[in-house]
Amino acid sequence: MNLNDQMTELARQAKEASRELAKLTTAEKNACLLAMAEALEKNVEALKYANADDMELGAKINLSAAMMDRLKLDDKRIAAMAQGLREVAALPDPVGRLLDERIRPNGLKLQKISTPIGVVVIIYESRPNVTADAASLCFKSGNATILRGGKEALNSNQLIAQIMIEAGRKVVAHFPEHAIQVVSVTEREAIPALLSLTQYVDLCMPRGGEGLIRAVTECSKVPVIKHYKGVCHVYVAAEADLKMAEAIVMNAKVQRPGVCNAAETLLVDKAIAGQFLPVIGARLFEKHVELRCDGTSHAILQPLLAQFKSARLKLAVEQDYFTEYNDYVLNVRVAANVQAAIDHINYYGSAHSDSIVTRNEAVAKQFLAEVDSAAVYWNASTRFTDGGEFGMGAEIGISTDKIGARGPMGLEELTSYKWLGIGTGQIRG
């Protein structure tokens, strides 16, 4: 069977499974998810053994330290996967909700009901825990899922899916065995082949770096929900609580610099730049963060080099403001006022997550209203843009699109809807 035939069979099986999944009751889906969670916990050693092979491959192909960390499965991460499944089971079923209801003058009753999307393809890199997260969310929302992880995680991904399927089949006799499938071939050509099958595949969600997401978007013939990159900002306004601002900036940048909701640019109002920048600069240098500055902030921070001999302080070039570093690098720029900060964010940002720190409610409301991003915060870190932090349970991804889902995506974002017309013999004149 050639590659195109393999992908066609995979997608056809998923479409059939999606029809069967739609028939499962909420109680059946929840029972399956709880059984899957228990099964993952019972197979910790097998999962770590399979993951060890993946880690060995990752080392051979020279994955970065950050990617190797994402690839690793240990007791804590396996327990977190199981807990994620239990949290999804505890969430309300998003399918079958009455979204709208109206009765027309002729007596025709119309109801708008949430439904599964159908077949969802998830493409991601290195993180095997995404397999459980994505599969559980798709399963709870009645969608069949086809998972394409990186070749370096294939053993882990296949075993996670196998454990989940076997657990579900033990609980529900009519569990569709192709509800969760992992693409077993590693050829890159598998992705465009799979994403050309518009008769079977309903949606694709790529998770990973900008290069992966753009490649998937450009080759796909099915709809793609995405965000290309996370160029996130924190703006410390003139009337900020500076202690609060200090904590928020540090959290947004250094708690996990390799994630998409970490801050990449710090904007500081000119009224407080001379006071705030030396303090936050020292904190950032202590964490070995490289600062790329405009002329004003560079001049303010320059004296710190006498104290921090190994500090990295550079003048920024324009491209830096468009860059998602995913590393201990931060742009710093002094803004004339809130409007200048808003203009900077809307021009250089990626419409992901941006924050203002201020006591001034009017300034905050202007920022919240005018920054055109999926998540905008007042006196809080950008690191909260996450399905779990938003109370959605496990997260399927984050979207910066404006049509369809936007921001963190959980169960509700994995549903579509249909209209039901209930009549008594009405005909249109």
Secondary structure, DSSP 8 states (H G I E B T S, - for coil): --HHHHHHHHHHHHHHHHHHHTT--HHHHHHHHHHHHHHHHHTHHHHHHHHHHHHHHHHHTT--HHHHHHH---HHHHHHHHHHHHHHHHS---TT-EEEEEE-TTS-EEEEEEEE--EEEEEE-S-THHHHHHHHHHHHTT-EEEEE--GGGHHHHHHHHHHHHHHHHHH-TT--TTSEEE-----TTHHHHHTT-TTT--EEEEES-HHHHHHHHHH-SS-B-------EEEEE-TT--HHHHHHHHHHHHHSSTTSTTSEEEEEEETTTHHHHHHHHHHHHHHTT-EEEE-HHHHHHHGGGGGT-TT--EEE--GGGGG----SSEEEEEEESSHHHHHHHHHHH--SSEEEEE-S-HHHHHHHHHH--SSEEEESS-GGG-STTTTT-SS--EEE--SSS--EEE-SGGGEEEEEEEE-SS----
